[in-house]
Amino acid sequence: MSSVSSVVERIFLMEYFLYILRTSSDTLYIGQTNNLEKRLKEHQSKSNKSAKYIRYFNSFNLVYSEKYSTRKEAMQREWQLKKWSREKKELLIHGTIVPSQVEGKNKS
């Protein structure tokens, strides 16, 4: 049986994104959101809604994103990638690893 939040998400056809930012110091930041454009603007503004980690850098670039139909899927993928080595994340960013070939990735 699916949870109420999953049902509500499907009714409204919400999209969720996993994203990777590369900072001006060449570090990687991984996050998830339901509005990628808005989230990037929050990070750029360095407001209290932006991630504290991102505020320490002069700039960043969006280098990778994936789309999911539920927040749960996006959060699970975020957690998975955060456990990966830097090298494996770079392979994903550069397209050497295809997301659908990676164990645990749900196609959306």
C-alpha positions as CSV (number, residue, x, y, z in Angstrom):
1,M,0.0,0.0,0.0
2,S,1.4,3.4,-0.9
3,S,1.7,6.3,1.5
4,V,-0.6,9.3,1.4
5,S,2.2,11.6,0.3
6,S,3.1,9.3,-2.6
7,V,-0.5,9.3,-3.8
8,V,-0.7,13.1,-3.5
9,E,2.6,13.5,-5.4
10,R,1.4,11.3,-8.2
11,I,-2.0,13.1,-8.4
12,F,-0.3,16.4,-9.0
13,L,2.4,14.9,-11.2
14,M,5.2,16.6,-9.3
15,E,8.8,16.2,-10.4
16,Y,11.8,16.0,-8.1
17,F,15.4,16.5,-9.1
18,L,18.7,15.2,-7.8
19,Y,21.4,17.7,-8.8
20,I,25.2,18.1,-8.5
21,L,26.9,21.5,-8.3
22,R,30.6,22.1,-8.9
23,T,31.8,25.0,-6.7
24,S,34.5,27.6,-7.5
25,S,36.9,25.5,-5.5
26,D,36.1,22.4,-7.5
27,T,34.2,20.6,-4.8
28,L,30.9,18.8,-5.5
29,Y,27.6,19.5,-3.7
30,I,24.7,17.0,-4.1
31,G,21.1,18.0,-3.3
32,Q,17.5,17.3,-4.2
33,T,14.5,19.6,-4.8
34,N,11.1,19.8,-6.5
35,N,11.9,23.0,-8.3
36,L,15.5,23.1,-9.7
37,E,15.4,26.6,-11.1
38,K,14.1,28.0,-7.8
39,R,16.7,26.1,-5.8
40,L,19.6,27.3,-7.9
41,K,18.4,30.9,-7.4
42,E,18.3,30.3,-3.7
43,H,21.8,29.0,-3.7
44,Q,23.0,32.0,-5.9
45,S,21.4,34.5,-3.5
46,K,23.2,32.9,-0.5
47,S,20.0,33.5,1.5
48,N,19.1,31.6,4.6
49,K,17.3,29.1,2.3
50,S,20.5,28.2,0.5
51,A,22.7,25.4,1.7
52,K,25.3,26.6,4.2
53,Y,28.0,24.7,2.4
54,I,27.4,26.6,-0.9
55,R,27.5,30.0,0.8
56,Y,31.3,29.6,1.4
57,F,32.1,29.7,-2.4
58,N,32.2,32.5,-4.8
59,S,30.3,30.6,-7.5
60,F,29.0,27.2,-8.6
61,N,27.8,25.5,-11.8
62,L,25.1,22.9,-12.2
63,V,27.0,20.0,-13.7
64,Y,24.4,17.2,-13.4
65,S,20.8,16.4,-12.7
66,E,18.3,13.6,-12.8
67,K,14.5,13.7,-12.6
68,Y,12.2,11.6,-10.4
69,S,8.5,11.2,-9.9
70,T,8.7,11.1,-6.1
71,R,10.7,12.9,-3.4
72,K,11.5,9.5,-1.9
73,E,13.3,8.4,-5.0
74,A,15.2,11.6,-5.3
75,M,16.3,11.4,-1.6
76,Q,17.3,7.8,-2.0
77,R,19.5,8.7,-5.0
78,E,21.0,11.7,-3.2
79,W,22.0,9.4,-0.3
80,Q,23.4,6.8,-2.7
81,L,25.6,9.4,-4.5
82,K,26.8,11.0,-1.3
83,K,28.4,7.6,-0.4
84,W,30.2,7.4,-3.8
85,S,33.8,8.3,-4.3
86,R,34.7,11.5,-6.0
87,E,36.0,9.5,-9.0
88,K,32.7,7.7,-9.4
89,K,30.7,11.0,-9.2
90,E,33.0,12.5,-11.9
91,L,32.3,9.5,-14.2
92,L,28.6,10.1,-13.7
93,I,28.9,13.8,-14.4
94,H,30.9,13.2,-17.6
95,G,28.6,10.5,-18.9
96,T,30.9,7.6,-18.5
97,I,28.4,6.0,-16.1
98,V,24.9,6.0,-17.5
99,P,22.3,6.5,-14.7
100,S,20.1,3.6,-15.8
101,Q,23.1,1.2,-15.6
102,V,23.8,2.1,-12.0
103,E,22.3,-0.2,-9.5
104,G,19.5,1.4,-7.5
105,K,18.6,4.0,-10.1
106,N,14.9,4.1,-10.9
107,K,14.0,5.3,-14.4
108,S,11.5,8.2,-14.5
